[in-house]
Amino acid sequence: MLRKTYAIAKKAERHNLAKLITCAVILLPANLAFSAPTYLGSETIAEADSAKFTQKVNIILAQESTQVPLSIRYGGTEARGGFVLMQLTAPNRDTTQPAYGGKLRFYDVHLAKMFETSHFLCQQFRGVSGYEWVYSAGNGSIRMGNFRIPCSLASEMASTYGLGKPERTSIAKDTEGGPPESDVYSIPILDITGSKVQRWMNFVQNLKPTSRDM
């Protein structure tokens, strides 16, 4: 009797062990299936964060790329008809070179900066008719001419092309008996992109300086 009871117990033990192994085999893929999305999800989030970081870097680089070397300063006096005299001086000797590796030349960008700044200042100081720009290249050694920009024309160009992101723009002014000081403004740039690039270049080509003498 004892021997028969022992044999039944051994058989039941093998049966339970088999059930246990079977359950483990069945549950193992389920556990893997459950844990795998969690791991892959973490990787996806990391990739998304990396993509966002890259996008932010590209935006910053794009913002930096809109700025070209130049200096702006007040002329110190008012021109005829209520036009305030301004000076834009660029280091480039050849202003026909591409500014950003595309169609826009430094000349086109310099003129755009005059319009952007004129529009901004016209909004800040309502009592002026516009701004007359003394444009020089080659760090001031090459006179490019004077460009008179009425506030009405500057406003028209801002409406036609639209305004993009603001760009830090420093404007220097002389002080009596002291070193020059600079005011830094956040001035929105003209949205000269896509099909508007050629339109702007055509406009600039037809915009003649009022004078080349100062």
TIRO-2110 file (N, C-alpha, C; in Angstrom, 1 decimal):
// TIRO-2110
0.8, -1.2, 0.0, N, 1, A
0.0, 0.0, 0.0, CA, 1, A
0.9, 1.3, 0.0, C, 1, A
1.9, 1.2, 0.8, N, 2, A
2.8, 2.4, 0.9, CA, 2, A
3.5, 2.6, -0.4, C, 2, A
3.9, 1.4, -1.0, N, 3, A
4.6, 1.5, -2.3, CA, 3, A
3.7, 2.1, -3.4, C, 3, A
2.4, 1.8, -3.4, N, 4, A
1.5, 2.3, -4.4, CA, 4, A
1.3, 3.8, -4.2, C, 4, A
1.1, 4.1, -2.9, N, 5, A
0.9, 5.6, -2.6, CA, 5, A
2.1, 6.4, -3.0, C, 5, A
3.4, 5.9, -2.8, N, 6, A
4.6, 6.6, -3.2, CA, 6, A
4.7, 6.8, -4.7, C, 6, A
4.2, 5.7, -5.5, N, 7, A
4.3, 5.8, -6.9, CA, 7, A
3.3, 6.9, -7.4, C, 7, A
2.1, 6.9, -6.8, N, 8, A
1.1, 7.9, -7.2, CA, 8, A
1.6, 9.3, -7.0, C, 8, A
2.3, 9.5, -5.8, N, 9, A
2.9, 10.8, -5.4, CA, 9, A
3.9, 11.2, -6.4, C, 9, A
4.8, 10.3, -6.8, N, 10, A
5.9, 10.6, -7.8, CA, 10, A
5.3, 11.0, -9.1, C, 10, A
4.2, 10.3, -9.5, N, 11, A
3.5, 10.6, -10.8, CA, 11, A
2.9, 12.0, -10.7, C, 11, A
2.3, 12.3, -9.6, N, 12, A
1.7, 13.7, -9.4, CA, 12, A
2.8, 14.7, -9.4, C, 12, A
3.9, 14.4, -8.8, N, 13, A
5.0, 15.4, -8.8, CA, 13, A
5.5, 15.7, -10.2, C, 13, A
5.7, 14.7, -11.0, N, 14, A
6.1, 14.9, -12.4, CA, 14, A
5.1, 15.7, -13.2, C, 14, A
3.8, 15.4, -12.9, N, 15, A
2.7, 16.1, -13.6, CA, 15, A
2.7, 17.6, -13.2, C, 15, A
2.9, 17.9, -11.9, N, 16, A
3.0, 19.3, -11.5, CA, 16, A
4.2, 20.0, -12.1, C, 16, A
5.3, 19.3, -12.1, N, 17, A
6.5, 19.9, -12.7, CA, 17, A
6.3, 20.2, -14.1, C, 17, A
5.7, 19.3, -14.8, N, 18, A
5.4, 19.5, -16.3, CA, 18, A
4.5, 20.7, -16.4, C, 18, A
3.5, 20.8, -15.6, N, 19, A
2.6, 21.9, -15.6, CA, 19, A
3.3, 23.2, -15.4, C, 19, A
4.2, 23.2, -14.4, N, 20, A
5.0, 24.4, -14.0, CA, 20, A
5.8, 24.8, -15.2, C, 20, A
6.5, 23.9, -15.9, N, 21, A
7.4, 24.2, -17.0, CA, 21, A
6.5, 24.8, -18.2, C, 21, A
5.4, 24.1, -18.4, N, 22, A
4.5, 24.5, -19.4, CA, 22, A
4.0, 26.0, -19.2, C, 22, A
3.6, 26.3, -18.0, N, 23, A
3.2, 27.6, -17.6, CA, 23, A
4.3, 28.6, -17.9, C, 23, A
5.5, 28.3, -17.5, N, 24, A
6.7, 29.2, -17.6, CA, 24, A
6.9, 29.5, -19.1, C, 24, A
6.8, 28.4, -19.9, N, 25, A
7.1, 28.6, -21.4, CA, 25, A
6.0, 29.5, -22.0, C, 25, A
4.8, 29.3, -21.5, N, 26, A
3.6, 30.1, -22.0, CA, 26, A
3.8, 31.6, -21.6, C, 26, A
4.1, 31.8, -20.3, N, 27, A
4.2, 33.1, -19.8, CA, 27, A
5.4, 33.9, -20.2, C, 27, A
6.5, 33.2, -20.5, N, 28, A
7.8, 33.9, -20.9, CA, 28, A
7.6, 34.8, -22.1, C, 28, A
7.0, 34.4, -23.2, N, 29, A
6.8, 35.3, -24.3, CA, 29, A
5.9, 36.5, -23.9, C, 29, A
4.9, 36.2, -23.1, N, 30, A
4.1, 37.2, -22.6, CA, 30, A
4.8, 38.3, -21.8, C, 30, A
5.7, 37.8, -21.0, N, 31, A
6.5, 38.8, -20.2, CA, 31, A
7.5, 39.6, -21.1, C, 31, A
8.0, 38.9, -22.1, N, 32, A
8.9, 39.6, -23.0, CA, 32, A
8.1, 40.5, -23.9, C, 32, A
6.9, 40.1, -24.2, N, 33, A
6.1, 41.0, -25.0, CA, 33, A
5.6, 42.2, -24.2, C, 33, A
5.5, 42.0, -22.9, N, 34, A
5.1, 43.1, -22.1, CA, 34, A
6.3, 44.1, -21.9, C, 34, A
7.4, 43.5, -21.6, N, 35, A
8.6, 44.4, -21.3, CA, 35, A
9.2, 45.0, -22.5, C, 35, A
9.1, 44.4, -23.7, N, 36, A
9.7, 44.9, -24.9, CA, 36, A
9.2, 46.3, -25.3, C, 36, A
7.9, 46.5, -25.3, N, 37, A
7.4, 47.9, -25.7, CA, 37, A
7.9, 48.9, -24.7, C, 37, A
8.0, 48.5, -23.4, N, 38, A
8.5, 49.5, -22.5, CA, 38, A
10.0, 50.0, -22.8, C, 38, A
10.8, 49.0, -23.2, N, 39, A
12.2, 49.3, -23.5, CA, 39, A
12.2, 50.1, -24.9, C, 39, A
11.5, 49.6, -25.8, N, 40, A
11.5, 50.3, -27.1, CA, 40, A
10.8, 51.6, -27.0, C, 40, A
9.9, 51.8, -26.1, N, 41, A
9.2, 53.1, -25.9, CA, 41, A
10.2, 54.1, -25.4, C, 41, A
11.1, 53.6, -24.4, N, 42, A
12.1, 54.5, -23.9, CA, 42, A
13.1, 54.9, -25.0, C, 42, A
13.4, 54.0, -25.9, N, 43, A
14.3, 54.4, -27.0, CA, 43, A
13.7, 55.4, -27.9, C, 43, A
12.3, 55.2, -28.2, N, 44, A
11.6, 56.1, -29.0, CA, 44, A
11.6, 57.5, -28.4, C, 44, A
11.3, 57.6, -27.1, N, 45, A
11.3, 58.9, -26.4, CA, 45, A
12.7, 59.6, -26.5, C, 45, A
13.7, 58.8, -26.3, N, 46, A
15.1, 59.3, -26.4, CA, 46, A
15.4, 59.8, -27.8, C, 46, A
14.9, 59.1, -28.9, N, 47, A
15.1, 59.5, -30.2, CA, 47, A
14.3, 60.8, -30.5, C, 47, A
13.1, 60.9, -29.9, N, 48, A
12.3, 62.1, -30.1, CA, 48, A
12.9, 63.3, -29.5, C, 48, A
13.5, 63.1, -28.3, N, 49, A
14.2, 64.2, -27.6, CA, 49, A
15.4, 64.6, -28.4, C, 49, A
16.1, 63.7, -29.0, N, 50, A
17.3, 64.0, -29.8, CA, 50, A
16.8, 64.8, -31.0, C, 50, A
15.7, 64.4, -31.6, N, 51, A
15.2, 65.1, -32.8, CA, 51, A
14.8, 66.5, -32.5, C, 51, A
14.2, 66.7, -31.3, N, 52, A
13.8, 68.0, -30.9, CA, 52, A
15.0, 68.9, -30.6, C, 52, A
16.0, 68.3, -30.0, N, 53, A
17.3, 69.0, -29.8, CA, 53, A
17.9, 69.5, -31.1, C, 53, A
18.0, 68.5, -32.0, N, 54, A
18.6, 68.8, -33.3, CA, 54, A
17.8, 69.9, -34.0, C, 54, A
16.4, 69.9, -33.9, N, 55, A
15.6, 70.9, -34.5, CA, 55, A
15.9, 72.3, -33.9, C, 55, A
16.1, 72.3, -32.6, N, 56, A
16.3, 73.6, -31.9, CA, 56, A
17.7, 74.1, -32.3, C, 56, A
18.7, 73.2, -32.5, N, 57, A
20.0, 73.7, -32.9, CA, 57, A
19.9, 74.2, -34.4, C, 57, A
19.1, 73.6, -35.2, N, 58, A
19.0, 74.1, -36.6, CA, 58, A
18.3, 75.4, -36.6, C, 58, A
17.3, 75.6, -35.7, N, 59, A
16.6, 76.9, -35.7, CA, 59, A
17.6, 78.0, -35.2, C, 59, A
18.4, 77.7, -34.2, N, 60, A
19.4, 78.6, -33.8, CA, 60, A
20.4, 79.0, -34.9, C, 60, A
20.9, 77.9, -35.6, N, 61, A
21.8, 78.2, -36.7, CA, 61, A
21.2, 79.0, -37.8, C, 61, A
19.9, 78.7, -38.1, N, 62, A
19.2, 79.5, -39.1, CA, 62, A
19.1, 81.0, -38.7, C, 62, A
18.8, 81.2, -37.4, N, 63, A
18.7, 82.6, -36.9, CA, 63, A
20.0, 83.3, -37.0, C, 63, A
21.1, 82.6, -36.6, N, 64, A
22.4, 83.2, -36.7, CA, 64, A
22.8, 83.5, -38.2, C, 64, A
22.3, 82.6, -39.1, N, 65, A
22.8, 82.8, -40.5, CA, 65, A
22.1, 84.0, -41.2, C, 65, A
21.1, 84.6, -40.6, N, 66, A
20.5, 85.8, -41.2, CA, 66, A
21.3, 87.0, -40.9, C, 66, A
22.2, 87.0, -40.0, N, 67, A
23.0, 88.2, -39.6, CA, 67, A
24.3, 88.2, -40.4, C, 67, A
24.5, 89.4, -41.1, N, 68, A
25.7, 89.6, -41.8, CA, 68, A
26.5, 90.7, -41.1, C, 68, A
27.8, 90.7, -41.3, N, 69, A
28.6, 91.8, -40.6, CA, 69, A
28.3, 93.1, -41.2, C, 69, A
28.0, 94.1, -40.4, N, 70, A
27.7, 95.4, -40.8, CA, 70, A
27.6, 96.3, -39.5, C, 70, A
27.7, 97.6, -39.7, N, 71, A
27.5, 98.5, -38.6, CA, 71, A
26.5, 99.6, -39.0, C, 71, A
25.7, 100.0, -38.0, N, 72, A
24.7, 101.0, -38.2, CA, 72, A
24.9, 102.1, -37.2, C, 72, A
24.8, 103.4, -37.6, N, 73, A
25.0, 104.5, -36.7, CA, 73, A
24.1, 105.6, -37.1, C, 73, A
23.7, 106.4, -36.2, N, 74, A
23.0, 107.7, -36.5, CA, 74, A
23.9, 108.6, -37.1, C, 74, A
23.4, 109.4, -38.1, N, 75, A
24.3, 110.4, -38.8, CA, 75, A
24.5, 111.6, -38.0, C, 75, A
23.7, 111.8, -37.0, N, 76, A
23.9, 113.0, -36.1, CA, 76, A
23.1, 114.2, -36.4, C, 76, A
22.6, 114.3, -37.6, N, 77, A
21.8, 115.4, -38.0, CA, 77, A
20.6, 114.9, -38.8, C, 77, A
19.7, 115.8, -39.1, N, 78, A
18.5, 115.5, -39.9, CA, 78, A
18.7, 116.0, -41.4, C, 78, A
18.4, 115.1, -42.3, N, 79, A
18.5, 115.5, -43.7, CA, 79, A
17.3, 116.4, -44.1, C, 79, A
17.3, 116.8, -45.3, N, 80, A
16.2, 117.7, -45.8, CA, 80, A
14.8, 117.0, -45.7, C, 80, A
13.8, 117.7, -45.4, N, 81, A
12.4, 117.2, -45.4, CA, 81, A
12.1, 116.3, -44.2, C, 81, A
12.8, 116.4, -43.1, N, 82, A
12.5, 115.6, -42.0, CA, 82, A
13.0, 114.1, -42.0, C, 82, A
14.0, 113.9, -42.9, N, 83, A
14.6, 112.5, -43.0, CA, 83, A
15.8, 112.5, -42.1, C, 83, A
15.8, 111.5, -41.2, N, 84, A
17.0, 111.4, -40.3, CA, 84, A
18.1, 110.7, -41.0, C, 84, A
19.3, 111.2, -40.8, N, 85, A
20.5, 110.6, -41.5, CA, 85, A
21.0, 109.4, -40.7, C, 85, A
21.2, 108.3, -41.5, N, 86, A
21.7, 107.1, -40.9, CA, 86, A
22.9, 106.6, -41.8, C, 86, A
23.8, 105.8, -41.2, N, 87, A
24.9, 105.3, -41.9, CA, 87, A
25.0, 103.8, -41.7, C, 87, A
25.1, 103.1, -42.8, N, 88, A
25.3, 101.6, -42.8, CA, 88, A
26.6, 101.3, -43.5, C, 88, A
27.5, 100.7, -42.8, N, 89, A
28.9, 100.4, -43.3, CA, 89, A
29.1, 98.9, -43.2, C, 89, A
29.5, 98.4, -44.3, N, 90, A
29.8, 96.9, -44.4, CA, 90, A
31.2, 96.7, -44.7, C, 90, A
31.8, 95.6, -44.2, N, 91, A
33.2, 95.3, -44.4, CA, 91, A
33.5, 94.8, -45.8, C, 91, A
32.4, 94.3, -46.5, N, 92, A
32.6, 93.6, -47.8, CA, 92, A
33.1, 94.7, -48.9, C, 92, A
34.0, 94.3, -49.7, N, 93, A
34.4, 95.2, -50.8, CA, 93, A
33.5, 94.8, -52.0, C, 93, A
33.2, 93.5, -52.2, N, 94, A
32.4, 93.1, -53.3, CA, 94, A
31.1, 92.7, -52.7, C, 94, A
30.1, 93.6, -52.9, N, 95, A
28.7, 93.3, -52.3, CA, 95, A
27.9, 92.5, -53.3, C, 95, A
28.4, 92.1, -54.4, N, 96, A
27.7, 91.2, -55.3, CA, 96, A
27.8, 89.7, -54.9, C, 96, A
28.7, 89.4, -54.0, N, 97, A
28.8, 88.0, -53.6, CA, 97, A
27.6, 87.5, -52.8, C, 97, A
27.3, 86.2, -52.9, N, 98, A
26.1, 85.6, -52.2, CA, 98, A
26.3, 85.8, -50.7, C, 98, A
25.2, 86.2, -50.1, N, 99, A
25.3, 86.4, -48.6, CA, 99, A
25.1, 85.1, -47.9, C, 99, A
24.2, 84.2, -48.4, N, 100, A
23.9, 83.0, -47.7, CA, 100, A
24.2, 81.7, -48.5, C, 100, A
24.9, 81.9, -49.6, N, 101, A
25.2, 80.8, -50.5, CA, 101, A
24.1, 80.6, -51.5, C, 101, A
23.1, 81.5, -51.6, N, 102, A
22.0, 81.4, -52.5, CA, 102, A
22.0, 82.6, -53.5, C, 102, A
20.8, 83.0, -53.8, N, 103, A
20.7, 84.1, -54.8, CA, 103, A
20.9, 85.5, -54.2, C, 103, A
20.5, 85.7, -52.9, N, 104, A
20.6, 87.0, -52.3, CA, 104, A
22.1, 87.4, -52.2, C, 104, A
22.4, 88.6, -52.6, N, 105, A
23.7, 89.1, -52.5, CA, 105, A
23.8, 90.0, -51.2, C, 105, A
25.0, 90.3, -50.8, N, 106, A
25.2, 91.1, -49.7, CA, 106, A
24.5, 92.5, -49.9, C, 106, A
24.5, 93.0, -51.1, N, 107, A
23.9, 94.2, -51.5, CA, 107, A
22.4, 94.1, -51.2, C, 107, A
21.8, 93.0, -51.6, N, 108, A
20.3, 92.8, -51.3, CA, 108, A
20.0, 92.8, -49.8, C, 108, A
20.9, 92.1, -49.1, N, 109, A
20.7, 92.0, -47.6, CA, 109, A
20.9, 93.3, -46.9, C, 109, A
21.9, 94.1, -47.4, N, 110, A
22.2, 95.4, -46.8, CA, 110, A
21.0, 96.3, -47.0, C, 110, A
20.4, 96.3, -48.2, N, 111, A
19.2, 97.2, -48.5, CA, 111, A
18.0, 96.7, -47.6, C, 111, A
17.9, 95.4, -47.5, N, 112, A
16.8, 94.9, -46.6, CA, 112, A
17.0, 95.4, -45.2, C, 112, A
18.2, 95.4, -44.7, N, 113, A
18.4, 95.9, -43.3, CA, 113, A
18.1, 97.3, -43.2, C, 113, A
18.3, 98.1, -44.2, N, 114, A
17.9, 99.5, -44.2, CA, 114, A
16.4, 99.7, -44.1, C, 114, A
15.7, 98.9, -44.9, N, 115, A
14.2, 98.9, -44.8, CA, 115, A
13.7, 98.4, -43.5, C, 115, A
14.2, 97.3, -43.0, N, 116, A
13.8, 96.8, -41.7, CA, 116, A
14.0, 97.8, -40.6, C, 116, A
15.2, 98.4, -40.6, N, 117, A
15.5, 99.4, -39.5, CA, 117, A
14.6, 100.6, -39.7, C, 117, A
14.4, 101.1, -40.9, N, 118, A
13.6, 102.3, -41.1, CA, 118, A
12.2, 102.0, -40.7, C, 118, A
11.6, 100.9, -41.0, N, 119, A
10.3, 100.6, -40.6, CA, 119, A
10.1, 100.5, -39.1, C, 119, A
11.1, 99.9, -38.5, N, 120, A
11.1, 99.8, -37.0, CA, 120, A
11.2, 101.2, -36.3, C, 120, A
12.1, 102.0, -36.8, N, 121, A
12.3, 103.4, -36.2, CA, 121, A
11.1, 104.3, -36.5, C, 121, A
10.5, 104.1, -37.7, N, 122, A
9.4, 104.9, -38.1, CA, 122, A
8.2, 104.7, -37.1, C, 122, A
8.1, 103.4, -36.6, N, 123, A
7.1, 103.1, -35.6, CA, 123, A
7.4, 103.6, -34.3, C, 123, A
8.7, 103.7, -34.0, N, 124, A
9.1, 104.1, -32.6, CA, 124, A
9.1, 105.7, -32.5, C, 124, A
9.4, 106.4, -33.6, N, 125, A
9.5, 107.8, -33.6, CA, 125, A
8.6, 108.3, -34.7, C, 125, A
7.4, 108.7, -34.3, N, 126, A
6.3, 109.1, -35.3, CA, 126, A
6.6, 110.4, -36.0, C, 126, A
7.4, 111.2, -35.5, N, 127, A
7.6, 112.6, -36.0, CA, 127, A
8.5, 112.7, -37.2, C, 127, A
9.0, 111.7, -37.7, N, 128, A
9.9, 111.8, -38.8, CA, 128, A
9.2, 111.3, -40.1, C, 128, A
9.8, 111.8, -41.3, N, 129, A
9.2, 111.4, -42.6, CA, 129, A
9.8, 110.1, -43.1, C, 129, A
11.1, 109.9, -42.6, N, 130, A
11.8, 108.7, -43.1, CA, 130, A
13.2, 108.8, -42.7, C, 130, A
14.0, 107.9, -43.3, N, 131, A
15.4, 107.8, -43.0, CA, 131, A
16.3, 107.8, -44.3, C, 131, A
17.3, 108.6, -44.3, N, 132, A
18.2, 108.6, -45.5, CA, 132, A
19.5, 107.9, -45.0, C, 132, A
19.8, 106.9, -45.8, N, 133, A
21.0, 106.0, -45.5, CA, 133, A
22.2, 106.3, -46.3, C, 133, A
23.3, 106.5, -45.7, N, 134, A
24.6, 106.7, -46.3, CA, 134, A
25.2, 105.3, -46.3, C, 134, A
25.3, 104.6, -47.4, N, 135, A
25.7, 103.2, -47.6, CA, 135, A
27.1, 103.2, -48.0, C, 135, A
28.0, 102.5, -47.3, N, 136, A
29.4, 102.3, -47.6, CA, 136, A
29.8, 100.9, -47.5, C, 136, A
30.7, 100.5, -48.4, N, 137, A
31.3, 99.1, -48.3, CA, 137, A
32.8, 99.2, -48.1, C, 137, A
33.4, 98.1, -48.0, N, 138, A
34.9, 98.1, -47.8, CA, 138, A
35.3, 98.9, -46.5, C, 138, A
34.5, 98.7, -45.4, N, 139, A
34.7, 99.4, -44.1, CA, 139, A
34.7, 100.9, -44.3, C, 139, A
33.9, 101.4, -45.2, N, 140, A
33.8, 102.8, -45.4, CA, 140, A
34.6, 103.4, -46.5, C, 140, A
35.4, 102.6, -47.2, N, 141, A
36.3, 103.2, -48.2, CA, 141, A
35.5, 103.2, -49.6, C, 141, A
34.4, 102.5, -49.7, N, 142, A
33.7, 102.5, -51.0, CA, 142, A
32.3, 103.1, -50.8, C, 142, A
32.0, 104.2, -51.4, N, 143, A
30.7, 104.9, -51.2, CA, 143, A
29.7, 104.2, -52.2, C, 143, A
28.7, 103.7, -51.7, N, 144, A
27.6, 103.0, -52.5, CA, 144, A
26.5, 103.9, -52.8, C, 144, A
26.4, 105.1, -52.1, N, 145, A
25.3, 106.0, -52.4, CA, 145, A
24.4, 106.2, -51.2, C, 145, A
23.5, 107.2, -51.4, N, 146, A
22.5, 107.5, -50.3, CA, 146, A
21.2, 106.9, -50.8, C, 146, A
20.5, 106.3, -49.9, N, 147, A
19.1, 105.8, -50.1, CA, 147, A
18.1, 106.4, -49.2, C, 147, A
17.2, 107.1, -49.7, N, 148, A
16.2, 107.8, -49.0, CA, 148, A
14.9, 106.9, -48.9, C, 148, A
14.6, 106.5, -47.7, N, 149, A
13.5, 105.5, -47.5, CA, 149, A
12.4, 106.2, -46.6, C, 149, A
11.3, 106.6, -47.3, N, 150, A
10.2, 107.2, -46.5, CA, 150, A
9.5, 106.2, -45.6, C, 150, A
8.9, 106.6, -44.6, N, 151, A
8.2, 105.7, -43.7, CA, 151, A
7.1, 104.9, -44.4, C, 151, A
6.4, 105.6, -45.3, N, 152, A
5.3, 105.0, -46.1, CA, 152, A
5.9, 103.8, -46.9, C, 152, A
7.0, 104.0, -47.6, N, 153, A
7.6, 102.9, -48.4, CA, 153, A
8.1, 101.8, -47.5, C, 153, A
8.7, 102.1, -46.4, N, 154, A
9.1, 101.0, -45.5, CA, 154, A
8.0, 100.2, -45.0, C, 154, A
6.8, 100.9, -44.7, N, 155, A
5.6, 100.2, -44.2, CA, 155, A
5.1, 99.3, -45.3, C, 155, A
5.1, 99.8, -46.6, N, 156, A
4.6, 99.0, -47.7, CA, 156, A
5.4, 97.8, -47.9, C, 156, A
6.7, 97.9, -47.8, N, 157, A
7.6, 96.7, -47.9, CA, 157, A
7.4, 95.7, -46.8, C, 157, A
7.1, 96.2, -45.6, N, 158, A
6.8, 95.3, -44.5, CA, 158, A
5.5, 94.5, -44.7, C, 158, A
4.5, 95.2, -45.3, N, 159, A
3.3, 94.5, -45.6, CA, 159, A
3.4, 93.6, -46.8, C, 159, A
4.2, 93.9, -47.8, N, 160, A
4.3, 93.1, -49.0, CA, 160, A
5.0, 91.8, -48.7, C, 160, A
6.1, 91.9, -47.9, N, 161, A
7.0, 90.7, -47.7, CA, 161, A
6.7, 90.0, -46.4, C, 161, A
6.1, 90.7, -45.5, N, 162, A
5.8, 90.2, -44.2, CA, 162, A
7.1, 90.3, -43.3, C, 162, A
6.9, 90.2, -42.0, N, 163, A
8.0, 90.3, -41.1, CA, 163, A
8.2, 89.0, -40.4, C, 163, A
9.5, 88.6, -40.3, N, 164, A
9.8, 87.3, -39.7, CA, 164, A
10.3, 87.5, -38.3, C, 164, A
11.2, 86.7, -37.9, N, 165, A
11.8, 86.7, -36.5, CA, 165, A
12.5, 88.0, -36.2, C, 165, A
12.6, 88.5, -35.0, N, 166, A
13.4, 89.7, -34.7, CA, 166, A
14.9, 89.3, -34.7, C, 166, A
15.6, 90.3, -35.0, N, 167, A
17.1, 90.2, -35.0, CA, 167, A
17.7, 91.3, -34.2, C, 167, A
18.7, 91.0, -33.4, N, 168, A
19.3, 92.0, -32.5, CA, 168, A
20.1, 92.9, -33.4, C, 168, A
19.8, 94.2, -33.3, N, 169, A
20.5, 95.2, -34.2, CA, 169, A
21.0, 96.3, -33.3, C, 169, A
22.3, 96.6, -33.4, N, 170, A
22.9, 97.6, -32.6, CA, 170, A
23.0, 98.9, -33.5, C, 170, A
22.6, 100.0, -32.9, N, 171, A
22.7, 101.3, -33.6, CA, 171, A
23.5, 102.3, -32.7, C, 171, A
24.7, 102.7, -33.3, N, 172, A
25.6, 103.5, -32.5, CA, 172, A
25.2, 105.0, -32.7, C, 172, A
25.5, 105.8, -31.7, N, 173, A
25.3, 107.2, -31.7, CA, 173, A
26.4, 107.9, -31.0, C, 173, A
26.7, 109.1, -31.5, N, 174, A
27.8, 109.9, -30.9, CA, 174, A
27.3, 110.6, -29.6, C, 174, A
28.2, 110.8, -28.7, N, 175, A
27.8, 111.5, -27.5, CA, 175, A
28.8, 112.7, -27.4, C, 175, A
28.3, 113.8, -26.8, N, 176, A
29.1, 115.0, -26.7, CA, 176, A
30.2, 114.8, -25.7, C, 176, A
31.4, 114.8, -26.2, N, 177, A
32.6, 114.8, -25.3, CA, 177, A
32.8, 113.4, -24.7, C, 177, A
32.2, 112.4, -25.2, N, 178, A
32.4, 111.0, -24.7, CA, 178, A
32.5, 110.0, -25.8, C, 178, A
32.7, 108.7, -25.4, N, 179, A
32.8, 107.7, -26.4, CA, 179, A
31.4, 107.4, -27.0, C, 179, A
31.4, 106.8, -28.2, N, 180, A
30.1, 106.5, -28.8, CA, 180, A
29.3, 105.5, -28.0, C, 180, A
28.0, 105.6, -28.0, N, 181, A
27.2, 104.6, -27.3, CA, 181, A
26.3, 103.9, -28.3, C, 181, A
25.8, 102.8, -27.9, N, 182, A
25.0, 102.0, -28.8, CA, 182, A
23.7, 101.6, -28.1, C, 182, A
22.6, 101.7, -28.9, N, 183, A
21.3, 101.1, -28.4, CA, 183, A
21.1, 99.8, -29.2, C, 183, A
20.7, 98.8, -28.5, N, 184, A
20.4, 97.5, -29.2, CA, 184, A
18.9, 97.3, -29.2, C, 184, A
18.4, 97.1, -30.4, N, 185, A
17.0, 96.9, -30.7, CA, 185, A
16.7, 95.4, -31.2, C, 185, A
15.5, 95.0, -31.0, N, 186, A
15.1, 93.7, -31.5, CA, 186, A
14.2, 94.0, -32.7, C, 186, A
14.8, 93.9, -33.9, N, 187, A
14.1, 94.4, -35.1, CA, 187, A
13.7, 93.2, -36.0, C, 187, A
12.4, 93.1, -36.3, N, 188, A
12.0, 92.0, -37.2, CA, 188, A
12.5, 92.1, -38.6, C, 188, A
12.9, 91.0, -39.2, N, 189, A
13.5, 91.0, -40.5, CA, 189, A
12.4, 90.8, -41.5, C, 189, A
12.6, 91.3, -42.7, N, 190, A
11.7, 91.0, -43.8, CA, 190, A
11.7, 89.5, -44.2, C, 190, A
10.6, 89.0, -44.5, N, 191, A
10.5, 87.5, -44.8, CA, 191, A
10.8, 87.4, -46.3, C, 191, A
12.0, 87.4, -46.7, N, 192, A
12.4, 87.3, -48.1, CA, 192, A
12.8, 85.9, -48.3, C, 192, A
11.8, 85.0, -48.6, N, 193, A
12.0, 83.6, -48.8, CA, 193, A
11.3, 83.1, -50.1, C, 193, A
11.6, 82.0, -50.6, N, 194, A
10.9, 81.4, -51.7, CA, 194, A
10.9, 82.3, -52.9, C, 194, A
9.7, 82.4, -53.5, N, 195, A
9.5, 83.2, -54.7, CA, 195, A
9.7, 84.7, -54.4, C, 195, A
9.7, 85.1, -53.1, N, 196, A
9.9, 86.5, -52.8, CA, 196, A
11.4, 87.0, -53.0, C, 196, A
12.3, 86.0, -53.1, N, 197, A
13.7, 86.3, -53.2, CA, 197, A
13.9, 87.1, -54.5, C, 197, A
13.5, 86.6, -55.6, N, 198, A
13.6, 87.2, -56.9, CA, 198, A
12.9, 88.6, -57.0, C, 198, A
11.7, 88.6, -56.3, N, 199, A
11.0, 89.9, -56.3, CA, 199, A
11.8, 91.0, -55.6, C, 199, A
12.4, 90.6, -54.5, N, 200, A
13.2, 91.6, -53.7, CA, 200, A
14.4, 92.0, -54.6, C, 200, A
15.0, 91.1, -55.2, N, 201, A
16.2, 91.4, -56.0, CA, 201, A
15.8, 92.4, -57.2, C, 201, A
14.7, 92.1, -57.8, N, 202, A
14.2, 93.0, -58.8, CA, 202, A
13.9, 94.4, -58.3, C, 202, A
13.3, 94.5, -57.1, N, 203, A
13.0, 95.7, -56.5, CA, 203, A
14.2, 96.5, -56.2, C, 203, A
15.2, 95.8, -55.6, N, 204, A
16.5, 96.5, -55.2, CA, 204, A
17.2, 97.0, -56.5, C, 204, A
17.1, 96.2, -57.5, N, 205, A
17.8, 96.6, -58.8, CA, 205, A
17.2, 97.9, -59.3, C, 205, A
16.0, 98.1, -59.1, N, 206, A
15.3, 99.3, -59.6, CA, 206, A
15.3, 100.5, -58.6, C, 206, A
15.9, 100.2, -57.4, N, 207, A
16.0, 101.3, -56.4, CA, 207, A
17.3, 102.0, -56.6, C, 207, A
17.3, 103.2, -57.1, N, 208, A
18.5, 103.9, -57.4, CA, 208, A
18.9, 104.8, -56.2, C, 208, A
20.2, 104.9, -55.9, N, 209, A
20.5, 105.9, -54.8, CA, 209, A
20.3, 107.3, -55.3, C, 209, A
19.9, 108.1, -54.3, N, 210, A
19.6, 109.5, -54.6, CA, 210, A
20.9, 110.3, -54.9, C, 210, A
22.0, 109.9, -54.3, N, 211, A
23.3, 110.6, -54.5, CA, 211, A
24.4, 109.6, -54.1, C, 211, A
25.6, 109.9, -54.6, N, 212, A
26.8, 109.2, -54.2, CA, 212, A
27.8, 110.1, -53.5, C, 212, A
27.4, 111.3, -53.2, N, 213, A
28.3, 112.2, -52.6, CA, 213, A
27.7, 112.5, -51.2, C, 213, A
28.6, 112.8, -50.2, N, 214, A
28.2, 113.1, -48.9, CA, 214, A
29.1, 114.3, -48.4, C, 214, A
END
